[in-house]
Amino acid sequence: MSGTDDVEIPEVDYVSGSGVPIRGNDIDTDQIIPARFMKVVTFDGLGEFAFFDLRFDEDDNQKDHPFNEERFQDSSVMVVNSNFGCGSSREHAPQALMRWGIDAVIGESFAEIFAGNCLALGIPTVTADSETIQALQNWVDDHPDEELEIDVEAETVSYGSETIDVTVDDAQRKALVDGVWDTTALMKSNAGAVRDTARELPYVDSEAIPEAE
């Protein structure tokens, strides 16, 4: 990639893996990762707390939830319903899902900020209509060990003998397929250009601009 000699950002044009169905509309970020687990210095270890209050009662006894089921422990593609990831804009939510093992999410619709936070981690969020998603959730429930194949560029999902059309936001698809989704890595790899621009800005103190490593 031009201008990114020091950092290689992988292209995410295809994701495959077994699925896990998470049913319900308006599952917000507090349900994905309760606020009390956000008092961490790093995101490491957040995966074990994904959907914690939906998975355990006050005495830490397991509830009925797909993330507790043995057959879904190796799943990496989550299939959800509408307005998934709504509520507060906590980036801990997709961080927790990624650390649990989720590589992609297929759903009816996503909260915009949640989808953006997923993109920053290289996690595609692709959409389809309600009927299609429900059929896919049912198939995943019946075939927990079989793979889903997501073609981000072609905007399709294949499973069993079926291939369905899905939608990937244009900007998200370009960022994933072109390997420019990690903006932090892009800035680091273009640190020289960032410093040059900073020096030209009259409101930036030159002493605040770090020297090249």
Backbone as a chain_set.jsonl record, in Angstrom:
{"seq": "MSGTDDVEIPEVDYVSGSGVPIRGNDIDTDQIIPARFMKVVTFDGLGEFAFFDLRFDEDDNQKDHPFNEERFQDSSVMVVNSNFGCGSSREHAPQALMRWGIDAVIGESFAEIFAGNCLALGIPTVTADSETIQALQNWVDDHPDEELEIDVEAETVSYGSETIDVTVDDAQRKALVDGVWDTTALMKSNAGAVRDTARELPYVDSEAIPEAE", "coords": {"N": [[0.846, -1.188, 0.0], [0.619, 2.191, -0.862], [2.593, 4.613, 0.771], [2.477, 3.423, 3.245], [4.642, 2.007, 4.425], [5.685, 1.09, 6.834], [3.676, -0.107, 8.276], [1.491, -2.715, 7.823], [-1.716, -3.085, 6.794], [-4.198, -5.406, 6.907], [-6.212, -6.541, 4.178], [-9.711, -6.883, 4.231], [-11.635, -8.698, 2.708], [-13.021, -10.983, 2.673], [-14.628, -13.197, 4.823], [-14.928, -16.034, 6.852], [-16.557, -18.601, 8.759], [-18.046, -20.501, 11.453], [-21.416, -19.914, 12.644], [-23.219, -17.902, 15.121], [-26.327, -17.418, 16.527], [-27.848, -14.472, 17.645], [-30.602, -13.499, 18.982], [-33.124, -10.926, 18.901], [-34.316, -7.58, 18.971], [-32.914, -4.246, 19.11], [-30.707, -4.626, 20.835], [-28.583, -3.289, 23.032], [-25.456, -1.473, 23.647], [-24.854, -1.644, 26.333], [-25.898, -4.066, 27.055], [-24.29, -5.675, 25.535], [-21.717, -5.235, 26.608], [-21.578, -4.754, 29.87], [-21.426, -1.721, 31.828], [-19.839, -1.798, 34.156], [-17.69, -3.386, 33.602], [-15.978, -1.901, 32.177], [-13.946, -0.62, 33.402], [-11.154, -0.789, 32.821], [-7.67, -0.811, 31.958], [-6.646, -1.641, 29.516], [-8.1, -3.289, 26.617], [-7.854, -5.957, 26.811], [-8.984, -9.172, 27.716], [-11.673, -8.55, 27.83], [-13.423, -10.123, 26.418], [-14.52, -12.305, 27.85], [-16.536, -11.142, 29.25], [-18.532, -10.451, 27.532], [-21.914, -9.894, 26.788], [-22.586, -10.354, 29.458], [-24.544, -9.94, 31.547], [-26.743, -10.983, 30.337], [-26.067, -13.558, 30.178], [-25.551, -14.562, 32.713], [-26.928, -14.899, 36.018], [-27.558, -13.022, 39.112], [-26.16, -14.549, 40.9], [-24.158, -15.617, 39.48], [-24.906, -17.839, 38.055], [-25.428, -19.728, 35.103], [-27.433, -18.465, 32.454], [-29.878, -19.104, 29.865], [-28.356, -18.727, 26.969], [-26.902, -18.146, 23.772], [-24.082, -17.696, 23.769], [-23.263, -19.146, 25.902], [-23.505, -21.742, 25.17], [-22.057, -24.838, 24.361], [-21.855, -25.69, 21.723], [-21.538, -23.395, 20.243], [-19.116, -22.271, 20.868], [-16.842, -21.987, 19.284], [-17.594, -20.279, 17.332], [-17.521, -17.622, 14.918], [-18.915, -15.803, 13.449], [-21.478, -13.645, 13.925], [-25.011, -13.564, 14.012], [-27.523, -11.305, 13.905], [-30.406, -9.268, 14.885], [-32.471, -6.38, 14.417], [-31.276, -2.958, 14.698], [-28.968, -3.394, 16.174], [-26.486, -2.91, 18.657], [-27.171, -0.414, 19.57], [-27.698, 2.518, 21.709], [-25.313, 3.721, 24.118], [-22.161, 5.022, 22.931], [-19.993, 3.223, 23.268], [-16.815, 1.985, 22.642], [-15.944, -0.318, 23.71], [-17.782, -2.336, 23.298], [-17.705, -3.617, 20.572], [-15.035, -4.332, 20.891], [-15.132, -6.216, 22.97], [-16.639, -8.234, 21.739], [-14.942, -8.918, 19.612], [-12.791, -9.95, 21.038], [-13.973, -12.113, 22.181], [-14.165, -13.679, 19.991], [-15.417, -12.986, 17.628], [-15.54, -12.307, 14.19], [-17.063, -11.152, 12.212], [-20.269, -9.602, 11.622], [-23.589, -10.258, 10.876], [-26.636, -8.772, 10.15], [-29.976, -7.312, 10.589], [-30.027, -4.521, 10.905], [-27.784, -1.936, 12.067], [-26.652, 0.126, 14.774], [-25.267, 3.265, 13.973], [-22.834, 4.283, 15.095], [-21.864, 2.051, 16.428], [-21.398, 0.334, 14.24], [-19.383, 1.81, 13.025], [-17.378, 1.646, 14.989], [-16.906, -1.085, 14.857], [-15.845, -1.26, 12.286], [-13.415, 0.047, 12.677], [-11.994, -1.956, 13.828], [-11.758, -3.775, 11.881], [-13.932, -5.421, 11.492], [-16.494, -6.602, 9.608], [-19.821, -5.349, 9.189], [-22.638, -6.477, 7.985], [-25.729, -6.284, 6.165], [-29.136, -7.498, 5.817], [-32.54, -8.216, 4.819], [-35.31, -8.658, 7.154], [-36.655, -11.174, 6.951], [-34.774, -12.73, 5.604], [-32.637, -12.702, 7.424], [-33.784, -13.99, 9.664], [-34.215, -16.538, 8.592], [-31.576, -17.252, 8.174], [-30.597, -17.249, 10.813], [-32.067, -19.387, 11.842], [-31.006, -21.461, 10.301], [-28.339, -21.444, 11.142], [-28.731, -22.141, 13.8], [-29.502, -24.774, 13.468], [-27.3, -25.844, 12.234], [-24.681, -25.701, 13.661], [-21.971, -26.242, 13.326], [-21.283, -25.743, 10.746], [-19.987, -23.673, 8.069], [-20.283, -20.149, 7.441], [-19.893, -18.008, 4.683], [-18.652, -14.937, 3.968], [-18.563, -12.63, 1.481], [-17.199, -9.725, 1.21], [-16.625, -7.791, -0.74], [-18.184, -8.596, -2.961], [-20.624, -8.553, -1.781], [-22.165, -10.722, -0.686], [-23.481, -13.579, 1.08], [-22.762, -16.876, 1.764], [-24.106, -20.032, 2.554], [-24.594, -23.392, 3.473], [-26.375, -24.664, 0.807], [-27.074, -22.261, -0.168], [-26.837, -18.914, -1.441], [-26.917, -15.631, -0.572], [-27.864, -12.217, -1.177], [-26.382, -9.441, 0.365], [-25.99, -6.301, 2.089], [-23.369, -3.998, 2.177], [-22.167, -1.153, 3.648], [-21.063, 1.449, 1.521], [-18.725, 3.018, 2.035], [-17.618, 1.559, 4.122], [-17.174, -0.905, 2.869], [-15.243, -0.222, 0.925], [-13.139, 0.655, 2.591], [-12.507, -1.711, 3.995], [-11.952, -3.594, 1.924], [-9.892, -2.313, 0.55], [-8.026, -2.187, 2.509], [-7.734, -0.037, 4.33], [-8.866, 0.442, 6.753], [-7.917, 0.69, 9.342], [-7.399, 3.41, 10.926], [-5.689, 4.468, 12.852], [-3.329, 3.014, 12.52], [-2.749, 3.857, 9.939], [-2.174, 6.559, 10.344], [0.121, 6.332, 11.952], [1.85, 5.093, 10.151], [2.184, 7.069, 8.365], [3.539, 9.058, 9.666], [5.482, 11.01, 9.18], [4.348, 12.708, 7.233], [2.213, 13.627, 8.737], [3.567, 15.097, 10.721], [4.727, 17.065, 9.106], [2.462, 18.412, 8.18], [1.464, 19.343, 10.606], [3.428, 21.205, 11.317], [2.879, 23.241, 9.579], [0.603, 24.362, 10.516], [-0.657, 27.171, 12.064], [-1.56, 27.275, 14.693], [-0.439, 25.225, 16.122], [1.93, 24.395, 18.455], [5.326, 24.287, 17.876], [7.028, 22.934, 19.566], [5.489, 20.941, 20.52], [5.346, 19.038, 18.65], [6.329, 15.828, 17.983], [9.597, 14.445, 17.458], [10.9, 12.455, 14.726], [11.052, 8.916, 15.12]], "CA": [[0.0, 0.0, 0.0], [1.439, 3.382, -0.988], [2.67, 5.46, 1.943], [2.316, 2.674, 4.495], [5.741, 1.049, 4.39], [6.014, 0.56, 8.145], [2.538, -0.802, 8.845], [0.679, -3.395, 6.821], [-3.087, -3.26, 7.24], [-4.743, -6.482, 6.075], [-7.472, -6.344, 3.478], [-10.768, -7.744, 4.736], [-12.614, -8.831, 1.627], [-13.68, -12.292, 2.798], [-14.618, -13.732, 6.187], [-15.678, -17.281, 6.962], [-16.562, -19.209, 10.08], [-19.356, -20.962, 11.9], [-22.209, -18.8, 13.141], [-23.923, -17.941, 16.4], [-27.479, -16.521, 16.408], [-28.201, -13.657, 18.812], [-31.927, -13.007, 18.607], [-33.687, -9.807, 19.645], [-34.098, -6.238, 18.442], [-32.472, -3.177, 20.022], [-29.71, -5.058, 21.821], [-27.71, -2.122, 23.125], [-24.058, -1.721, 24.011], [-24.778, -2.018, 27.739], [-26.139, -5.5, 27.101], [-23.122, -6.332, 24.935], [-20.674, -5.191, 27.629], [-22.045, -3.897, 30.967], [-20.512, -0.616, 32.13], [-18.91, -2.08, 35.263], [-16.503, -4.087, 33.089], [-15.21, -0.974, 31.351], [-12.921, 0.018, 34.231], [-9.914, -1.502, 32.52], [-6.665, 0.017, 31.297], [-6.625, -2.115, 28.137], [-9.281, -4.069, 26.254], [-7.551, -7.38, 26.981], [-9.812, -9.891, 28.664], [-13.076, -8.147, 27.789], [-14.238, -11.133, 25.757], [-15.249, -13.171, 28.785], [-17.658, -10.397, 29.819], [-19.522, -10.145, 26.498], [-23.299, -10.281, 27.126], [-22.476, -10.979, 30.781], [-25.795, -9.931, 32.307], [-27.685, -11.843, 29.632], [-25.565, -14.927, 30.287], [-25.451, -15.002, 34.104], [-27.784, -14.211, 36.98], [-26.825, -12.324, 40.161], [-25.319, -15.508, 41.605], [-23.236, -16.134, 38.465], [-25.406, -19.059, 37.427], [-25.648, -19.508, 33.681], [-28.754, -18.365, 31.858], [-29.976, -19.653, 28.514], [-27.821, -17.755, 26.004], [-26.024, -18.837, 22.806], [-22.664, -17.6, 24.108], [-22.975, -20.15, 26.93], [-23.683, -23.083, 24.621], [-20.821, -25.46, 23.901], [-21.827, -25.823, 20.261], [-21.215, -22.119, 19.614], [-17.903, -21.708, 21.463], [-15.836, -21.667, 18.263], [-18.236, -19.478, 16.299], [-16.865, -16.333, 14.673], [-19.821, -14.922, 12.714], [-22.68, -13.445, 14.714], [-26.179, -13.21, 13.204], [-28.346, -10.531, 14.836], [-31.611, -8.67, 14.31], [-32.43, -4.967, 14.037], [-30.76, -1.906, 15.579], [-27.978, -3.997, 17.067], [-25.415, -2.007, 19.056], [-27.693, 0.923, 19.868], [-27.346, 2.986, 23.044], [-24.096, 4.527, 24.249], [-21.191, 4.803, 21.851], [-18.786, 2.637, 23.86], [-16.03, 1.127, 21.751], [-15.715, -1.584, 24.399], [-18.716, -3.363, 22.829], [-17.079, -4.452, 19.547], [-13.783, -4.883, 21.419], [-15.475, -7.43, 23.712], [-17.051, -9.26, 20.771], [-13.748, -9.364, 18.891], [-11.978, -10.766, 21.928], [-14.679, -13.381, 22.351], [-13.844, -14.445, 18.797], [-16.256, -12.598, 16.499], [-14.828, -11.68, 13.073], [-18.015, -10.453, 11.35], [-21.636, -9.603, 12.134], [-24.637, -10.142, 9.864], [-27.848, -8.388, 10.862], [-30.981, -6.514, 9.887], [-29.521, -3.145, 10.923], [-26.844, -1.65, 13.146], [-26.457, 1.518, 15.169], [-24.197, 3.802, 13.135], [-21.557, 4.382, 15.816], [-21.399, 0.684, 16.652], [-20.835, -0.144, 12.975], [-18.105, 2.501, 12.837], [-16.398, 1.06, 15.911], [-16.544, -2.388, 14.302], [-14.966, -1.019, 11.137], [-12.09, 0.398, 13.186], [-11.342, -3.209, 14.214], [-11.743, -4.673, 10.725], [-15.062, -6.346, 11.601], [-17.595, -6.197, 8.731], [-21.214, -5.421, 9.641], [-23.386, -6.552, 6.735], [-27.16, -6.301, 6.462], [-30.117, -8.119, 4.934], [-33.885, -7.973, 5.331], [-35.704, -9.422, 8.338], [-36.96, -12.559, 6.603], [-33.505, -13.39, 5.265], [-31.874, -12.873, 8.656], [-34.415, -15.016, 10.483], [-33.92, -17.829, 7.963], [-30.158, -17.528, 8.425], [-30.474, -17.611, 12.218], [-32.595, -20.742, 12.001], [-30.039, -22.386, 9.694], [-27.189, -21.492, 12.048], [-29.161, -22.908, 14.968], [-29.566, -26.183, 13.085], [-26.006, -26.269, 11.681], [-23.696, -24.909, 14.408], [-20.586, -26.536, 12.941], [-21.056, -25.435, 9.339], [-19.451, -22.333, 7.885], [-20.837, -19.063, 6.645], [-18.85, -17.34, 3.917], [-19.034, -13.561, 3.663], [-17.756, -11.956, 0.466], [-17.45, -8.311, 1.476], [-16.586, -7.029, -1.991], [-19.327, -8.975, -3.792], [-21.823, -8.365, -0.966], [-22.935, -11.968, -0.618], [-23.218, -14.534, 2.154], [-23.061, -18.235, 1.33], [-24.22, -21.017, 3.633], [-25.248, -24.579, 2.938], [-26.471, -24.573, -0.656], [-27.646, -20.952, -0.45], [-26.053, -17.686, -1.505], [-27.854, -14.515, -0.459], [-27.326, -10.873, -1.333], [-26.382, -8.608, 1.555], [-25.55, -4.934, 1.83], [-22.256, -3.468, 2.955], [-22.032, 0.286, 3.428], [-20.048, 1.696, 0.491], [-17.469, 3.476, 2.635], [-17.067, 0.44, 4.872], [-16.662, -1.908, 1.937], [-13.997, 0.277, 0.331], [-12.09, 0.657, 3.613], [-12.128, -3.089, 4.292], [-11.368, -4.254, 0.746], [-8.634, -1.646, 0.207], [-7.091, -2.274, 3.626], [-7.486, 1.281, 4.928], [-9.832, 0.559, 7.846], [-7.248, 0.989, 10.612], [-6.936, 4.79, 10.777], [-4.551, 4.7, 13.743], [-2.147, 2.475, 11.842], [-2.46, 4.721, 8.798], [-1.513, 7.765, 10.84], [1.465, 5.966, 12.382], [2.678, 4.785, 8.997], [2.412, 8.332, 7.656], [3.891, 10.01, 10.719], [6.241, 12.118, 8.599], [3.398, 13.63, 6.611], [1.448, 14.247, 9.821], [4.433, 16.115, 11.32], [4.868, 18.171, 8.147], [1.208, 19.175, 8.201], [1.377, 20.02, 11.905], [4.346, 22.358, 11.302], [2.284, 24.299, 8.757], [-0.581, 24.888, 11.187], [-0.203, 28.264, 12.938], [-2.007, 27.113, 16.073], [0.24, 24.098, 16.734], [3.234, 24.753, 19.003], [6.352, 23.432, 17.277], [7.629, 22.088, 20.592], [4.574, 19.838, 20.801], [5.445, 18.087, 17.551], [7.403, 14.888, 18.301], [10.582, 14.158, 16.427], [10.799, 11.114, 14.147], [11.763, 7.88, 15.882]], "C": [[0.88, 1.237, 0.0], [1.404, 4.199, 0.289], [2.525, 4.735, 3.262], [3.387, 1.596, 4.587], [5.959, 0.371, 5.724], [4.899, -0.282, 8.751], [1.725, -1.429, 7.712], [-0.699, -3.672, 7.408], [-3.734, -4.314, 6.35], [-6.041, -6.067, 5.394], [-8.492, -7.338, 4.028], [-11.85, -7.82, 3.665], [-13.406, -10.133, 1.72], [-13.535, -12.769, 4.237], [-15.43, -15.016, 6.197], [-15.577, -17.82, 8.381], [-17.953, -19.687, 10.431], [-20.087, -19.816, 12.597], [-22.765, -19.018, 14.53], [-25.09, -16.96, 16.292], [-27.754, -15.793, 17.723], [-29.52, -12.964, 18.465], [-32.388, -11.857, 19.509], [-33.348, -8.479, 19.004], [-33.586, -5.305, 19.529], [-31.564, -3.68, 21.139], [-28.639, -3.975, 21.889], [-26.316, -2.486, 23.639], [-23.9, -2.075, 25.486], [-25.078, -3.499, 27.932], [-24.944, -6.265, 26.533], [-21.964, -6.355, 25.922], [-21.116, -4.227, 28.732], [-20.971, -2.906, 31.411], [-19.489, -0.956, 33.203], [-17.652, -2.816, 34.8], [-15.621, -3.182, 32.23], [-14.108, -0.27, 32.131], [-11.581, -0.698, 34.063], [-8.957, -0.564, 31.793], [-6.56, -0.354, 29.817], [-7.896, -2.92, 27.884], [-9.062, -5.576, 26.454], [-8.471, -8.001, 28.034], [-11.284, -9.529, 28.651], [-13.987, -9.23, 27.214], [-15.068, -11.972, 26.706], [-16.466, -12.478, 29.391], [-18.705, -10.016, 28.781], [-20.884, -10.715, 26.873], [-23.415, -10.826, 28.558], [-23.817, -11.043, 31.513], [-26.907, -10.71, 31.618], [-27.303, -13.314, 29.784], [-25.581, -15.468, 31.714], [-26.426, -14.226, 34.977], [-26.925, -13.587, 38.075], [-25.905, -13.24, 40.955], [-24.32, -16.192, 40.67], [-23.637, -17.507, 37.935], [-25.732, -18.773, 35.959], [-27.133, -19.418, 33.333], [-28.719, -19.032, 30.48], [-29.548, -18.586, 27.518], [-26.861, -18.477, 25.065], [-24.537, -18.794, 23.162], [-22.279, -18.583, 25.217], [-23.003, -21.57, 26.38], [-22.379, -23.613, 24.03], [-20.734, -25.475, 22.385], [-21.475, -24.527, 19.546], [-19.887, -21.528, 20.089], [-16.835, -21.341, 20.438], [-16.403, -20.804, 17.151], [-17.549, -18.126, 16.145], [-17.724, -15.365, 13.869], [-21.134, -14.83, 13.487], [-23.823, -12.988, 13.806], [-27.217, -12.586, 14.137], [-29.555, -9.94, 14.113], [-31.449, -7.16, 14.125], [-31.893, -4.061, 15.136], [-29.777, -2.458, 16.599], [-26.887, -2.979, 17.381], [-25.881, -0.587, 19.327], [-27.272, 1.328, 21.283], [-26.058, 3.79, 23.04], [-23.047, 4.102, 23.23], [-19.903, 4.162, 22.346], [-18.081, 1.696, 22.888], [-15.711, -0.206, 22.403], [-16.621, -2.697, 23.859], [-18.124, -4.21, 21.701], [-15.739, -5.038, 19.994], [-14.057, -6.189, 22.162], [-15.861, -8.554, 22.762], [-15.846, -9.811, 20.015], [-12.904, -10.286, 19.762], [-12.683, -12.051, 22.341], [-14.414, -14.274, 21.152], [-14.651, -14.087, 17.567], [-15.437, -11.85, 15.448], [-15.753, -10.891, 12.155], [-19.4, -10.561, 11.969], [-22.596, -9.389, 10.971], [-25.925, -9.797, 10.593], [-28.824, -7.628, 9.992], [-30.545, -5.055, 9.804], [-28.646, -2.949, 12.149], [-26.887, -0.17, 13.505], [-25.208, 2.036, 14.463], [-22.849, 3.837, 13.848], [-20.994, 2.991, 16.091], [-20.755, 0.129, 15.388], [-19.486, 0.51, 12.697], [-17.022, 1.961, 13.744], [-15.973, -0.337, 15.466], [-15.572, -2.228, 13.14], [-13.548, -0.719, 11.595], [-11.302, -0.826, 13.638], [-11.258, -4.19, 13.044], [-12.844, -5.716, 10.773], [-16.182, -5.878, 10.683], [-18.943, -6.313, 9.437], [-22.075, -5.356, 8.395], [-24.861, -6.773, 7.044], [-27.971, -7.016, 5.389], [-31.489, -7.901, 5.559], [-34.23, -8.966, 6.436], [-35.939, -10.895, 8.032], [-35.695, -13.353, 6.313], [-32.688, -13.682, 6.519], [-32.475, -13.966, 9.531], [-34.167, -16.414, 9.921], [-32.472, -18.231, 8.226], [-29.934, -17.919, 9.884], [-30.96, -19.032, 12.474], [-31.612, -21.776, 11.444], [-28.822, -22.552, 10.604], [-27.522, -22.311, 13.287], [-29.14, -24.401, 14.682], [-28.228, -26.736, 12.6], [-24.869, -25.502, 12.365], [-22.246, -25.132, 13.984], [-20.274, -26.176, 11.491], [-20.718, -23.957, 9.146], [-20.365, -21.418, 7.078], [-19.672, -18.411, 5.919], [-19.348, -15.962, 3.507], [-18.049, -12.985, 2.656], [-18.081, -10.472, 0.571], [-17.526, -7.518, 0.173], [-17.802, -7.318, -2.863], [-20.661, -8.783, -3.091], [-22.745, -9.593, -1.032], [-22.557, -12.747, 0.63], [-23.651, -15.904, 1.647], [-23.102, -19.15, 2.541], [-25.008, -22.197, 3.107], [-25.219, -24.532, 1.42], [-26.989, -23.212, -1.105], [-26.567, -19.875, -0.578], [-27.035, -16.526, -1.533], [-27.128, -13.188, -0.682], [-27.443, -10.127, -0.016], [-25.895, -7.223, 1.161], [-24.404, -4.574, 2.764], [-22.163, -1.983, 2.631], [-20.856, 0.565, 2.491], [-18.696, 2.1, 1.083], [-16.805, 2.348, 3.417], [-16.459, -0.593, 3.929], [-15.332, -1.474, 1.332], [-12.859, 0.227, 1.339], [-11.596, -0.748, 3.906], [-11.387, -3.731, 3.123], [-10.021, -3.639, 0.372], [-7.611, -1.689, 1.34], [-6.737, -0.929, 4.225], [-8.434, 1.522, 6.1], [-9.197, 0.95, 9.17], [-6.632, 2.379, 10.534], [-5.753, 5.11, 11.688], [-3.262, 4.21, 13.113], [-1.755, 3.339, 10.649], [-1.731, 5.981, 9.236], [-0.089, 7.468, 11.278], [2.387, 5.754, 11.195], [2.972, 6.026, 8.163], [2.797, 9.443, 8.638], [4.643, 11.215, 10.175], [5.328, 13.156, 7.987], [2.56, 14.343, 7.658], [2.274, 15.359, 10.473], [4.571, 17.327, 10.402], [3.625, 19.051, 8.14], [1.088, 19.971, 9.492], [2.252, 21.266, 11.931], [3.762, 23.526, 10.523], [1.073, 24.943, 9.416], [-0.165, 25.955, 12.204], [-0.566, 28.079, 14.398], [-1.364, 25.924, 16.787], [1.637, 24.534, 17.163], [4.281, 23.782, 18.461], [6.985, 22.501, 18.296], [6.754, 20.882, 20.934], [4.621, 18.776, 19.719], [6.594, 17.129, 17.812], [8.34, 14.686, 17.131], [10.377, 12.734, 15.911], [11.589, 10.14, 14.988], [12.908, 7.317, 15.076]], "O": [[1.812, 1.319, 0.801], [0.333, 4.458, 0.837], [2.457, 5.38, 4.308], [3.085, 0.422, 4.799], [6.37, -0.789, 5.769], [5.15, -1.088, 9.646], [1.327, -0.749, 6.766], [-0.834, -4.4, 8.392], [-3.807, -4.12, 5.136], [-6.856, -5.34, 5.962], [-8.166, -8.501, 4.263], [-12.847, -7.099, 3.714], [-14.339, -10.362, 0.95], [-12.439, -12.745, 4.799], [-16.509, -15.073, 5.608], [-14.626, -17.526, 9.106], [-18.928, -19.318, 9.777], [-19.463, -18.87, 13.078], [-22.788, -20.133, 15.052], [-24.873, -15.785, 15.994], [-27.877, -16.417, 18.777], [-29.539, -11.967, 17.743], [-32.088, -11.819, 20.702], [-32.224, -8.271, 18.547], [-33.798, -5.543, 20.718], [-31.651, -3.202, 22.271], [-27.887, -3.767, 20.937], [-26.039, -3.627, 24.009], [-22.928, -2.73, 25.863], [-24.572, -4.12, 28.867], [-24.624, -7.362, 26.99], [-21.295, -7.378, 26.065], [-21.04, -3.011, 28.552], [-19.777, -3.203, 31.377], [-18.369, -0.446, 33.161], [-16.659, -2.863, 35.527], [-14.644, -3.634, 31.633], [-13.411, 0.585, 31.584], [-10.967, -1.147, 35.031], [-9.383, 0.361, 31.102], [-6.403, 0.521, 28.966], [-8.667, -3.198, 28.803], [-9.988, -6.369, 26.283], [-8.701, -7.425, 29.098], [-12.073, -10.131, 29.38], [-15.186, -9.248, 27.494], [-16.208, -12.315, 26.393], [-17.329, -13.133, 29.975], [-19.672, -9.327, 29.109], [-20.992, -11.887, 27.235], [-24.264, -11.676, 28.825], [-24.183, -12.093, 32.043], [-27.904, -11.058, 32.249], [-28.12, -14.204, 29.545], [-25.619, -16.681, 31.918], [-26.717, -13.057, 34.72], [-25.697, -13.615, 37.986], [-24.975, -12.77, 41.611], [-23.716, -17.207, 41.019], [-22.797, -18.25, 37.425], [-26.249, -17.707, 35.623], [-27.962, -20.175, 33.836], [-27.668, -19.461, 30.005], [-30.296, -17.644, 27.255], [-26.089, -19.328, 25.506], [-23.809, -19.748, 22.889], [-21.094, -18.825, 25.443], [-22.568, -22.503, 27.056], [-21.69, -22.912, 23.289], [-19.654, -25.293, 21.822], [-21.145, -24.552, 18.36], [-19.567, -20.391, 19.742], [-16.006, -20.47, 20.701], [-15.75, -20.618, 16.124], [-17.056, -17.556, 17.119], [-17.315, -14.23, 13.627], [-21.818, -15.836, 13.677], [-23.633, -12.135, 12.939], [-27.727, -13.246, 15.042], [-29.709, -10.089, 12.901], [-30.38, -6.709, 13.712], [-32.028, -4.344, 16.327], [-29.762, -2.031, 17.754], [-26.417, -2.271, 16.491], [-25.076, 0.344, 19.316], [-26.577, 0.58, 21.97], [-25.749, 4.467, 22.059], [-23.052, 2.974, 22.738], [-18.822, 4.526, 21.883], [-18.672, 0.742, 22.382], [-15.257, -1.132, 21.729], [-16.269, -3.873, 23.949], [-18.043, -5.429, 21.853], [-15.347, -6.111, 19.536], [-13.313, -7.158, 22.012], [-15.457, -9.701, 22.957], [-15.738, -11.018, 19.8], [-12.366, -11.284, 19.282], [-12.032, -12.986, 22.808], [-14.436, -15.499, 21.277], [-14.589, -14.794, 16.561], [-14.732, -10.89, 15.761], [-15.284, -10.046, 11.393], [-19.681, -11.481, 12.738], [-22.436, -8.458, 10.181], [-26.276, -10.467, 11.564], [-28.555, -7.336, 8.827], [-30.678, -4.424, 8.756], [-28.744, -3.684, 13.131], [-27.127, 0.68, 12.649], [-24.206, 1.327, 14.367], [-21.831, 3.461, 13.266], [-19.785, 2.778, 15.997], [-19.686, -0.48, 15.452], [-18.562, -0.135, 12.202], [-15.871, 1.827, 13.328], [-14.825, -0.735, 15.667], [-14.597, -2.971, 13.026], [-12.584, -1.174, 10.979], [-10.086, -0.752, 13.813], [-10.749, -5.301, 13.195], [-12.717, -6.781, 10.168], [-16.779, -4.836, 10.953], [-19.179, -7.258, 10.19], [-22.227, -4.286, 7.805], [-25.206, -7.374, 8.061], [-27.563, -7.126, 4.233], [-31.589, -7.451, 6.7], [-33.545, -9.97, 6.631], [-35.475, -11.766, 8.768], [-35.564, -14.505, 6.726], [-32.118, -14.763, 6.664], [-31.741, -14.786, 10.083], [-33.936, -17.36, 10.674], [-32.177, -19.401, 8.47], [-29.156, -18.832, 10.162], [-30.343, -19.785, 13.227], [-31.41, -22.834, 12.04], [-28.337, -23.664, 10.808], [-26.694, -23.086, 13.767], [-28.799, -25.201, 15.553], [-28.036, -27.951, 12.558], [-24.167, -24.732, 11.71], [-21.386, -24.294, 14.258], [-19.129, -26.293, 11.056], [-21.107, -23.106, 9.946], [-21.096, -21.842, 6.183], [-18.584, -18.278, 6.479], [-20.341, -15.836, 2.79], [-16.856, -12.866, 2.934], [-19.114, -10.018, 0.079], [-18.402, -6.668, 0.012], [-18.387, -6.401, -3.44], [-21.713, -8.842, -3.728], [-23.921, -9.502, -1.382], [-21.46, -12.596, 1.168], [-24.77, -16.07, 1.16], [-22.258, -19.066, 3.434], [-25.982, -22.022, 2.375], [-24.157, -24.379, 0.818], [-27.309, -23.022, -2.278], [-25.531, -19.925, 0.085], [-27.888, -16.449, -2.418], [-25.935, -13.062, -0.407], [-28.481, -10.176, 0.643], [-25.444, -7.005, 0.037], [-24.46, -4.811, 3.971], [-22.088, -1.605, 1.462], [-19.781, -0.013, 2.649], [-17.654, 1.584, 0.68], [-15.584, 2.195, 3.384], [-15.359, -1.091, 4.168], [-14.4, -2.272, 1.239], [-11.749, -0.187, 1.007], [-10.392, -0.961, 4.05], [-10.33, -4.336, 3.303], [-9.114, -4.344, -0.07], [-6.465, -1.279, 1.16], [-5.585, -0.691, 4.589], [-8.768, 2.666, 6.408], [-9.879, 1.493, 10.039], [-5.48, 2.526, 10.125], [-4.908, 5.933, 11.337], [-2.235, 4.887, 13.158], [-0.569, 3.53, 10.377], [-0.786, 6.421, 8.581], [0.818, 8.257, 11.011], [3.547, 6.168, 11.209], [3.898, 6.032, 7.351], [2.431, 10.604, 8.462], [4.457, 12.33, 10.663], [5.514, 14.354, 8.199], [2.229, 15.518, 7.501], [1.751, 16.439, 10.749], [4.537, 18.47, 10.858], [3.719, 20.277, 8.098], [0.665, 21.127, 9.482], [1.861, 22.281, 12.508], [4.112, 24.678, 10.778], [0.569, 25.957, 8.934], [0.607, 25.661, 13.117], [0.069, 28.679, 15.265], [-1.705, 25.639, 17.935], [2.434, 24.987, 16.341], [4.117, 22.569, 18.587], [7.43, 21.407, 17.948], [7.215, 19.925, 21.557], [4.0, 17.722, 19.857], [7.743, 17.568, 17.86], [7.938, 14.749, 15.97], [9.756, 11.908, 16.579], [12.654, 10.471, 15.509], [13.622, 6.434, 15.552]]}, "num_chains": 1, "name": "protein.A"}
